[in-house]
């Protein structure tokens, strides 16, 4: 019987810690804003961007800092991440998002907003397109700063966190600007609001794959790319 892959377990744990921080801080900010009005929309968007930035620097060298099943699948689909590690990454991300949402519910009570993503200002088709475009942009930036040797990789956390913040500023009032199936899954399961969850799984998966493929096509040179690359959210 083969020995367990302790390296993969450590990487999955790092992914879980990063995803927990993303959901706990980001969705916690949504809940605080809903109950107190202390943060404002800009404060919520900044929280999402800053927590992603911090966690990319904290564990990017351990796991690649995907924190997002759509990012993991897109990297695998473009040959930049091994498919055999995808299930462990996605499980770590999703379980941690669920745990973070559960902790928020325990701290803030059943009446608290948990940052459940939904759309009311747009039709379903429009919401799908917007989430797909936002995730396309996020993945495009991730691939650019994390896999292209000509980019300033030490700035990856700032670039990726900034992209999350911009997406949240623009798309948050319309769809929640999830860009991340795990971020939507945790609050939806804890709150029992599952009716629109499919959109927040399908649109980011398609958008991330398109973003990764597009940057791979336009880059001007072919370089050797490590299987572990910094990504996020």
C-alpha positions as CSV (number, residue, x, y, z in Angstrom):
1,X,0.0,0.0,0.0
2,X,1.5,3.4,-1.0
3,X,2.5,5.8,1.8
4,X,0.3,8.9,2.2
5,X,1.5,12.0,0.4
6,X,2.3,14.2,3.3
7,X,3.5,17.0,1.0
8,X,0.1,17.1,-0.7
9,X,-1.6,17.1,2.8
10,X,0.5,20.1,3.8
11,X,-0.3,21.9,0.6
12,X,-4.0,21.2,1.0
13,X,-3.9,22.4,4.6
14,X,-2.2,25.7,3.4
15,X,-5.0,26.0,0.8
16,X,-7.6,25.5,3.6
17,X,-6.1,28.1,5.9
18,X,-6.0,30.6,3.1
19,X,-9.5,29.9,2.0
20,X,-10.7,30.0,5.6
21,X,-9.2,33.5,6.0
22,X,-10.8,34.7,2.7
23,X,-14.3,33.6,3.7
24,X,-14.0,34.5,7.4
25,X,-12.6,38.0,6.8
26,X,-14.4,38.8,3.5
27,X,-17.8,37.4,4.4
28,X,-17.4,38.6,7.9
29,X,-17.0,42.1,6.5
30,X,-20.2,41.7,4.6
31,X,-21.9,40.7,7.8
32,X,-20.5,43.6,9.8
33,X,-21.5,46.0,7.1
34,X,-25.0,44.6,7.0
35,X,-25.5,44.9,10.8
36,X,-23.6,48.1,11.6
37,X,-22.9,50.0,8.4
38,X,-19.4,50.7,9.7
39,X,-17.4,49.6,6.7
40,X,-19.2,50.7,3.6
41,X,-19.1,49.0,0.2
42,X,-15.5,50.1,-0.3
43,X,-14.5,48.7,3.1
44,X,-15.9,45.3,2.2
45,X,-14.2,45.3,-1.1
46,X,-10.9,46.3,0.5
47,X,-11.2,43.5,3.0
48,X,-11.6,40.9,0.3
49,X,-8.6,42.2,-1.6
50,X,-6.4,42.7,1.5
51,X,-7.0,39.2,2.9
52,X,-6.2,37.6,-0.5
53,X,-3.0,39.7,-0.8
54,X,-1.8,38.7,2.7
55,X,-2.5,35.0,2.3
56,X,-0.8,34.9,-1.1
57,X,2.4,36.1,0.6
58,X,1.8,33.8,3.6
59,X,1.4,30.5,1.9
60,X,2.1,31.1,-1.8
61,X,5.5,29.4,-1.4
62,X,3.8,26.3,0.2
63,X,0.8,25.6,-2.0
64,X,0.7,28.2,-4.8
65,X,-2.1,30.1,-3.0
66,X,-5.0,29.2,-5.2
67,X,-7.8,29.5,-2.5
68,X,-10.3,28.9,-5.3
69,X,-11.4,25.7,-7.1
70,X,-11.8,27.6,-10.3
71,X,-8.2,28.7,-10.2
72,X,-7.0,25.2,-9.4
73,X,-9.0,23.6,-12.2
74,X,-7.9,26.3,-14.7
75,X,-4.3,25.7,-13.9
76,X,-4.7,22.0,-14.4
77,X,-6.6,22.4,-17.6
78,X,-3.8,24.5,-19.1
79,X,-1.1,22.0,-17.9
80,X,0.3,24.2,-15.1
81,X,-0.9,22.0,-12.2
82,X,-1.1,18.2,-11.8
83,X,-4.7,16.8,-12.1
84,X,-4.0,14.2,-9.5
85,X,-3.7,17.0,-6.9
86,X,-6.9,18.8,-7.9
87,X,-9.3,16.8,-5.7
88,X,-7.2,17.4,-2.5
89,X,-7.0,21.1,-3.2
90,X,-10.7,21.5,-4.0
91,X,-11.6,19.5,-0.9
92,X,-9.4,21.7,1.3
93,X,-10.7,24.9,-0.2
94,X,-14.4,23.9,0.0
95,X,-14.3,22.4,3.5
96,X,-12.5,25.4,4.9
97,X,-15.0,27.8,3.3
98,X,-17.8,25.8,4.9
99,X,-16.0,25.9,8.3
100,X,-15.5,29.7,8.0
101,X,-19.1,30.3,7.3
102,X,-20.1,28.0,10.2
103,X,-17.9,29.9,12.6
104,X,-19.4,33.2,11.4
105,X,-22.9,31.9,12.0
106,X,-21.9,30.7,15.4
107,X,-20.3,34.1,16.3
108,X,-23.0,36.4,14.8
109,X,-26.1,34.3,15.1
110,X,-28.6,32.8,12.7
111,X,-30.0,36.2,11.7
112,X,-26.7,37.5,10.5
113,X,-25.9,38.0,6.8
114,X,-23.1,35.6,5.8
115,X,-22.2,37.1,2.5
116,X,-24.3,34.8,0.5
117,X,-23.9,35.6,-3.2
118,X,-26.9,36.3,-5.2
119,X,-28.2,38.5,-8.0
120,X,-31.3,40.6,-8.1
121,X,-30.3,43.6,-10.2
122,X,-29.5,41.4,-13.3
123,X,-31.2,38.7,-15.2
124,X,-29.6,35.2,-14.8
125,X,-27.8,35.5,-18.1
126,X,-26.4,38.9,-17.2
127,X,-25.2,37.6,-13.8
128,X,-23.6,34.6,-15.5
129,X,-21.7,36.8,-18.0
130,X,-20.6,39.2,-15.3
131,X,-19.3,36.5,-13.0
132,X,-17.5,34.9,-15.9
133,X,-15.9,38.2,-17.0
134,X,-14.8,39.0,-13.5
135,X,-13.2,35.6,-13.0
136,X,-11.6,35.8,-16.5
137,X,-9.9,39.0,-15.4
138,X,-8.8,37.6,-12.1
139,X,-7.3,34.5,-13.7
140,X,-5.7,36.5,-16.5
141,X,-3.8,38.5,-13.8
142,X,-2.9,35.4,-11.8
143,X,-1.4,33.6,-14.8
144,X,0.5,36.8,-15.8
145,X,2.1,37.5,-12.5
146,X,2.6,34.0,-11.3
147,X,3.8,32.1,-14.3
148,X,5.5,34.5,-16.7
149,X,9.1,35.1,-15.7
150,X,9.1,38.5,-17.2
151,X,6.5,39.7,-14.7
152,X,7.4,41.0,-11.2
153,X,6.4,37.9,-9.3
154,X,7.2,39.5,-5.9
155,X,4.3,41.8,-6.6
156,X,1.9,38.9,-7.1
157,X,0.0,39.4,-3.9
158,X,-0.6,43.0,-4.5
159,X,-1.7,42.5,-8.1
160,X,-4.0,39.6,-7.3
161,X,-5.5,41.2,-4.2
162,X,-6.0,44.4,-6.1
163,X,-7.9,42.6,-8.9
164,X,-10.2,41.0,-6.3
165,X,-10.8,44.4,-4.7
166,X,-11.6,46.0,-8.1
167,X,-13.9,43.2,-9.0
168,X,-15.7,43.5,-5.7
169,X,-16.0,47.3,-6.0
170,X,-17.6,47.0,-9.4
171,X,-19.5,43.7,-9.3
172,X,-20.3,43.3,-5.6
173,X,-23.6,45.3,-5.7
174,X,-24.7,43.3,-8.8
175,X,-23.7,39.6,-8.1
176,X,-21.6,39.7,-5.0
177,X,-18.5,39.4,-7.3
178,X,-17.7,35.9,-6.0
179,X,-15.2,34.7,-8.7
180,X,-14.8,31.7,-6.5
181,X,-17.0,28.6,-6.1
182,X,-15.7,27.9,-2.6
183,X,-16.4,31.4,-1.4
184,X,-20.0,31.0,-2.5
185,X,-20.4,27.4,-1.4
186,X,-19.7,27.9,2.3
187,X,-22.2,30.7,3.1
188,X,-24.8,29.1,0.8
189,X,-24.7,25.7,2.6
190,X,-24.7,27.2,6.1
191,X,-27.6,29.5,5.3
192,X,-29.5,27.0,3.2
193,X,-29.8,29.4,0.2
194,X,-28.8,27.1,-2.6
195,X,-31.1,28.3,-5.4
196,X,-28.5,30.4,-7.3
197,X,-25.4,28.5,-6.2
198,X,-25.0,26.7,-9.6
199,X,-24.2,30.0,-11.3
200,X,-21.4,30.7,-8.8
201,X,-19.8,27.4,-9.6
202,X,-20.3,27.3,-13.4
203,X,-19.5,30.9,-14.4
204,X,-16.1,31.1,-12.4
205,X,-15.0,27.7,-13.8
206,X,-15.6,28.8,-17.4
207,X,-14.2,32.3,-16.8
208,X,-11.0,31.1,-15.1
209,X,-10.3,28.5,-17.8
210,X,-10.8,31.2,-20.5
211,X,-8.5,33.6,-18.7
212,X,-5.8,31.0,-18.3
213,X,-6.0,29.9,-21.9
214,X,-6.1,33.5,-23.2
215,X,-2.9,34.6,-21.4
216,X,-1.2,31.4,-22.5
217,X,-2.0,32.3,-26.1
218,X,-0.9,36.0,-26.1
219,X,2.3,35.6,-24.2
220,X,5.3,36.3,-26.5
221,X,7.6,33.5,-25.4
222,X,7.3,29.9,-24.2
223,X,8.9,29.4,-20.8
224,X,9.2,26.4,-18.5
225,X,6.5,26.8,-15.9
226,X,6.6,25.1,-12.5
227,X,3.7,22.9,-11.5
228,X,3.2,25.0,-8.3
229,X,2.4,28.6,-9.1
230,X,1.1,31.4,-7.1
231,X,-2.6,32.0,-7.6
232,X,-5.6,32.8,-5.4
233,X,-9.4,33.7,-4.5
